[in-house]
Amino acid sequence: MRQLLNARDFREAARRYLPRALFEYIDRGSEDECALARLRESLGAIELVPSILTAHQARDLRTEVLGKEHSLPIIIAPTALAGLVSHDGEVKIARVAARQGIPVCISTQSVTTVEDVASGAPGADIWFQLYMWKDRSRSKALLERVAAAGVTTLVITADTPASPKREYNDRNGFSIPIKYSLRAGLDVLMHPRWLGGVLMRYLLTTGMPTYGHYPEEFRGAVTRPSVAEAVRLENLLNWEDIRQIRQWWKGKILIKGILSVTDALKAKAAGAEGIVVSSHGARNLDVAPPPARVLPQIADAVGRDVEVLADSGVMRGSDVLKYVALGARSVMIGRLPLWGLAAGGEDGADLLLSMLRNEIDLTLCMLGLQKPADCALAVHRPAQITFPTNPLRAAL
């Protein structure tokens, strides 16, 4: 792993290690992947102007979110497949997050339950991401379990009312639970390290991996409509549901998937303490705007009454600072920890987070700034260029 020097190196290592179907599920977007291209373009276009001769001896990367101090302006985003990328992947990522001093958000669709993550990663600041099920009573019961496990921050993903159109999944034969097929079998056989290190370890211990939080009777058949209607993801989620969850959940609530001022203000009115300005990593809606383009006006609209986070497209520590400069308090990262897990297990994820920490620190040093929040003063906002009517006179 000593030759993995940036996120793209980790991505390439993950591509070699993981079966193609699993790697593309993590890595790619939806439809024509135009939103994925705009995502990187939007972050790449942001410029931060340095202040020279500031002589800061050291930087302070600590960031407070929802009343808690973290060592970095980073939160590990919820992902459904950390437990397939590496055996017990959710537990490994939670341990890494604890060492790095940042929160980790566990998904409703994780392989490992929140209880097992909590017991396997003592001291981790665990958040929980909720996909509401059709049977609301089961979702309420799940939240009771989550609260009993010590979780105090709930992230409600609100930007997936339908399954996105990801044609590569169909071509690769990818689904959860994993289905047997000739194409999938050949794909797995071509990646023997993943087969032996992940899939076989599950098959020899707990069986074929599936969604750990689903009720026992549905875990092996969540794709069968006749069986799984109760735990089908709610496609009719609305603001009244958010208010209902507010009654159920006594901790903090963030709404994830906000891309407009109108929805940000509705989240505030519904009682959410925070929002995540997110395009779901450009994996859902191919015509959606990148978060960087809408984040400043959203942050301005909600002010300090609502905690604003952002995610999608981060590849460098400087990307984290760009989101912070535009108004985010902290930034969620999803693909990067998975690439770290694939490249080197727990050590790989730890190395990737340490790399981001160093990149954030170096960028602040080069900018002449001491804290991530100071980047708001460094955003380059070029004025409209005007040309003098008489160039000779202007030169004089």
C-alpha positions in Angstrom: 0.0 0.0 0.0 3.0 2.3 0.2 2.5 3.1 -3.5 -1.1 4.3 -3.0 -0.5 8.0 -2.9 -4.0 9.5 -3.7 -7.6 8.5 -4.0 -7.3 7.5 -7.6 -4.6 5.0 -6.6 -6.9 3.5 -4.0 -9.7 3.4 -6.6 -7.5 1.5 -9.0 -6.5 -1.0 -6.3 -10.2 -1.5 -5.5 -11.0 -2.1 -9.2 -8.5 -4.9 -9.3 -9.6 -6.5 -6.1 -13.4 -6.4 -6.4 -15.6 -8.3 -8.8 -16.6 -6.0 -11.6 -20.2 -6.0 -10.7 -19.5 -4.9 -7.1 -16.9 -2.3 -8.1 -19.1 -0.7 -10.7 -22.1 -0.6 -8.3 -19.9 1.5 -6.0 -18.1 3.5 -8.6 -20.5 4.5 -11.3 -23.5 6.8 -11.6 -26.9 6.5 -13.3 -28.2 6.6 -16.9 -25.6 8.4 -19.1 -23.6 9.5 -16.0 -23.7 13.2 -17.0 -24.2 14.1 -13.3 -21.1 12.2 -12.4 -19.1 14.2 -14.9 -20.6 17.5 -13.7 -19.9 16.6 -10.1 -16.1 16.5 -10.7 -16.2 19.5 -12.9 -18.0 21.6 -10.3 -15.5 20.8 -7.6 -12.5 21.2 -10.0 -13.8 24.7 -10.9 -13.7 26.1 -7.4 -10.6 28.1 -6.6 -9.3 29.1 -3.1 -7.0 32.1 -2.9 -4.0 31.9 -0.5 -3.0 34.5 2.0 0.8 34.7 2.2 3.1 35.4 5.1 0.6 34.4 7.7 3.1 32.2 9.7 0.7 29.8 11.3 2.8 27.3 13.2 0.1 24.6 13.1 -3.4 24.1 11.8 -6.4 23.2 13.9 -8.6 20.7 11.9 -11.2 20.2 14.7 -14.8 20.8 13.7 -17.9 20.9 15.8 -21.1 19.3 14.4 -24.4 19.0 16.2 -22.7 20.0 19.5 -19.9 17.4 19.2 -16.2 18.1 18.4 -14.6 15.9 15.7 -10.9 15.9 14.8 -11.7 16.5 11.1 -14.5 18.1 9.0 -15.3 14.6 7.7 -18.0 12.0 8.4 -18.1 8.6 6.9 -21.3 8.4 4.8 -23.7 5.4 5.0 -23.0 2.8 2.3 -24.9 -0.4 1.8 -22.0 -2.6 0.8 -19.0 -2.0 3.2 -19.6 -5.5 4.5 -19.2 -7.0 1.0 -16.1 -4.9 0.1 -14.3 -6.4 3.1 -15.4 -9.1 5.6 -17.0 -7.3 8.5 -16.4 -4.1 6.6 -18.8 -1.9 8.6 -17.0 -2.8 11.8 -13.6 -2.1 10.3 -14.7 1.3 9.1 -16.2 2.1 12.5 -12.9 1.3 14.2 -11.1 3.5 11.7 -13.5 6.3 12.3 -13.0 6.0 16.1 -9.2 6.2 15.7 -9.5 9.2 13.4 -11.9 10.9 15.7 -14.8 11.2 13.3 -18.4 9.8 13.1 -19.4 6.9 11.0 -23.0 6.5 9.6 -24.3 2.9 9.4 -26.9 2.2 6.7 -30.3 0.5 7.0 -29.0 -1.8 4.3 -25.6 -2.6 5.9 -24.5 -6.2 6.1 -23.7 -5.9 9.8 -26.2 -4.7 12.4 -25.7 -1.5 14.3 -25.6 -3.5 17.5 -22.7 -5.6 16.2 -20.9 -2.5 14.9 -21.2 -0.8 18.2 -19.9 -3.8 20.1 -17.1 -4.4 17.5 -15.9 -0.7 17.6 -16.0 0.6 21.2 -15.8 4.3 21.4 -17.0 5.0 17.8 -19.4 7.9 17.3 -22.0 5.9 15.3 -24.8 7.6 13.4 -27.6 5.7 11.6 -29.1 6.2 8.2 -32.8 5.4 7.7 -34.5 4.1 4.6 -38.2 4.0 5.6 -40.0 0.7 5.0 -43.5 0.4 3.8 -44.4 -1.2 7.1 -43.9 1.9 9.4 -44.2 -0.2 12.6 -41.1 -2.1 11.5 -39.2 1.1 10.9 -40.3 2.4 14.3 -39.1 -0.9 15.9 -35.8 -0.6 14.0 -35.3 2.9 15.4 -35.9 1.7 18.9 -33.1 -0.9 18.4 -30.8 1.8 17.0 -31.5 4.1 20.0 -30.9 1.2 22.4 -27.5 0.7 20.7 -26.5 4.2 21.8 -27.0 6.1 18.5 -28.1 9.7 18.9 -27.9 11.0 15.3 -30.3 9.8 12.6 -29.8 10.5 8.9 -32.9 10.1 6.8 -32.1 9.5 3.1 -34.9 11.3 1.2 -33.7 11.3 -2.4 -34.5 7.8 -3.5 -38.3 7.5 -4.2 -37.5 4.8 -6.9 -34.7 2.5 -7.9 -32.3 4.5 -10.1 -31.6 3.4 -13.7 -28.2 1.8 -13.5 -27.9 -0.3 -16.6 -24.5 -1.6 -15.8 -26.1 -3.5 -12.8 -28.4 -5.3 -15.2 -25.6 -6.1 -17.6 -23.4 -7.3 -14.7 -26.2 -9.3 -13.1 -25.8 -7.5 -9.8 -28.4 -7.7 -7.0 -28.7 -8.0 -3.3 -29.1 -10.7 -2.0 -26.5 -12.1 -4.4 -28.0 -14.3 -7.1 -26.3 -17.2 -8.7 -25.6 -16.8 -12.4 -22.9 -17.9 -14.9 -21.9 -14.2 -15.5 -21.7 -13.5 -11.7 -19.8 -16.7 -11.1 -17.2 -16.1 -13.7 -16.8 -12.5 -12.4 -16.2 -13.8 -8.9 -13.8 -16.5 -10.0 -11.7 -13.9 -11.8 -11.2 -12.2 -8.4 -9.9 -15.0 -6.2 -8.6 -12.7 -3.4 -12.1 -11.3 -2.9 -13.7 -14.7 -3.2 -11.5 -16.2 -0.5 -11.1 -13.2 1.8 -14.8 -12.0 1.8 -17.4 -14.3 0.2 -16.0 -17.6 1.4 -15.5 -16.3 5.0 -19.2 -15.4 5.1 -20.3 -18.7 3.6 -18.2 -20.6 6.1 -19.5 -18.6 9.1 -22.8 -16.7 8.8 -23.9 -17.7 5.3 -24.6 -15.6 2.2 -24.4 -11.9 3.2 -27.6 -9.9 3.1 -29.2 -6.9 4.8 -28.5 -7.3 8.5 -31.2 -4.9 9.8 -34.0 -6.6 8.0 -36.3 -8.8 10.0 -35.1 -12.4 10.0 -38.0 -13.7 7.9 -37.1 -11.2 5.0 -33.3 -11.3 5.0 -33.1 -14.0 2.3 -35.8 -12.8 0.1 -35.9 -9.0 0.0 -36.2 -8.9 -3.8 -39.4 -11.1 -3.8 -42.5 -8.8 -3.9 -44.8 -11.4 -2.5 -42.6 -11.8 0.6 -41.0 -8.4 1.0 -43.8 -5.8 0.7 -43.5 -5.0 4.4 -39.8 -4.0 4.1 -40.0 -2.5 0.6 -38.5 1.0 0.7 -41.2 3.6 1.0 -41.6 5.4 -2.3 -44.2 7.8 -1.0 -42.2 9.4 1.8 -43.4 12.9 2.6 -42.8 15.7 5.0 -45.5 14.4 7.4 -43.5 11.2 7.7 -40.5 13.3 8.7 -42.7 14.9 11.4 -43.8 11.5 12.5 -40.2 10.3 12.8 -39.4 13.4 14.8 -41.9 12.1 17.3 -40.4 8.7 17.4 -36.7 9.8 17.5 -35.5 11.8 20.5 -32.0 12.4 19.1 -30.7 14.6 16.3 -32.2 14.3 12.8 -30.6 15.2 9.5 -32.3 15.0 6.1 -30.0 13.8 3.3 -30.5 14.6 -0.3 -31.3 18.3 -0.2 -30.6 20.2 -3.4 -32.9 23.2 -3.1 -33.5 26.2 -0.8 -37.2 25.2 -0.6 -36.5 21.7 0.7 -33.9 23.0 3.1 -36.4 25.3 4.6 -39.0 22.5 4.8 -36.5 20.3 6.6 -36.0 23.1 9.1 -39.8 23.5 9.6 -40.2 19.7 10.1 -37.8 19.8 13.1 -34.6 18.6 11.5 -31.4 19.8 13.2 -29.4 19.4 10.0 -29.4 18.7 6.3 -27.0 17.0 3.9 -26.7 18.8 0.6 -26.1 15.8 -1.6 -26.7 14.3 -5.1 -26.2 10.8 -3.7 -22.8 10.8 -5.3 -24.5 11.4 -8.7 -25.7 7.8 -8.5 -29.5 8.5 -8.6 -30.7 11.3 -10.8 -28.6 12.1 -13.9 -30.1 15.5 -14.4 -29.5 16.7 -10.8 -27.2 19.7 -10.1 -23.9 19.1 -8.3 -24.1 20.1 -4.6 -21.3 22.7 -5.0 -23.5 24.8 -7.3 -26.5 25.0 -4.9 -24.7 24.8 -1.5 -24.0 28.5 -1.0 -27.6 29.7 -1.4 -28.9 26.8 0.7 -26.4 27.6 3.5 -27.4 31.3 3.4 -31.1 30.5 3.5 -31.1 28.3 6.6 -28.5 30.3 8.4 -27.2 29.0 11.7 -30.5 27.4 12.8 -29.8 24.2 10.8 -26.5 22.4 10.6 -25.4 22.1 6.9 -23.3 19.1 5.7 -22.4 18.2 2.1 -21.3 15.2 0.2 -20.7 13.8 -3.3 -17.6 13.6 -5.4 -14.8 14.1 -2.9 -11.4 12.9 -4.1 -9.0 15.2 -2.2 -8.7 16.9 1.1 -9.0 20.1 -0.9 -12.4 19.0 -2.0 -13.5 18.8 1.6 -12.3 22.3 2.2 -14.1 23.6 -0.9 -17.4 22.3 0.4 -16.6 23.9 3.8 -15.7 27.1 2.0 -19.2 27.1 0.3 -21.1 26.8 3.6 -20.9 23.2 4.8 -19.9 22.5 8.4 -18.5 19.1 7.6 -18.4 16.7 4.6 -19.6 13.1 4.2 -17.5 10.7 2.2 -18.8 7.4 0.9 -16.8 5.8 -2.0 -13.4 6.6 -0.5 -13.6 4.5 2.6 -14.8 1.6 0.5 -11.9 1.9 -1.8 -9.6 2.0 1.2 -11.2 -1.2 2.5 -10.8 -2.9 -0.8 -7.2 -1.9 -1.2 -6.1 -3.0 2.2 -8.9 -3.8 4.6 -9.0 -1.9 7.9 -5.4 -0.6 7.4 -6.3 0.6 3.9 -9.2 2.6 5.1 -7.1 4.0 7.9 -4.4 5.0 5.4 -6.9 6.7 3.1 -8.4 8.7 6.0 -4.9 9.7 7.1 -4.0 10.7 3.6 -7.1 13.0 3.5 -6.1 14.4 6.9 -2.7 15.3 5.5 -4.1 16.8 2.4 -6.5 19.0 4.4 -3.6 20.1 6.6 -1.3 20.8 3.6 -4.0 22.8 1.7 -4.7 24.9 4.8 -0.9 25.5 5.2 -0.6 26.6 1.6 -3.6 28.8 1.9 -2.1 30.5 4.9 -5.2 29.5 7.0 -5.5 27.9 10.4 -8.9 26.3 10.5 -11.2 24.7 7.9 -13.9 27.3 8.4 -11.4 30.0 7.4 -11.7 28.8 3.8 -14.9 30.8 3.5 -12.7 33.9 3.2 -10.6 32.3 0.5 -13.2 31.4 -2.2 -12.3 33.1 -5.5 -15.3 34.9 -6.8 -14.1 36.6 -10.0 -15.9 39.9 -10.8 -17.2 40.6 -14.3 -14.2 41.6 -16.4 -14.6 45.0 -18.0 -12.2 46.4 -20.6 -11.3 50.1 -20.8 -12.6 51.9 -23.9 -9.2 53.5 -24.5 -6.5 50.9 -23.7 -3.7 53.6 -24.1 -5.3 55.9 -21.6 -5.9 53.0 -19.2 -2.2 52.1 -19.4 -1.2 55.6 -18.5 
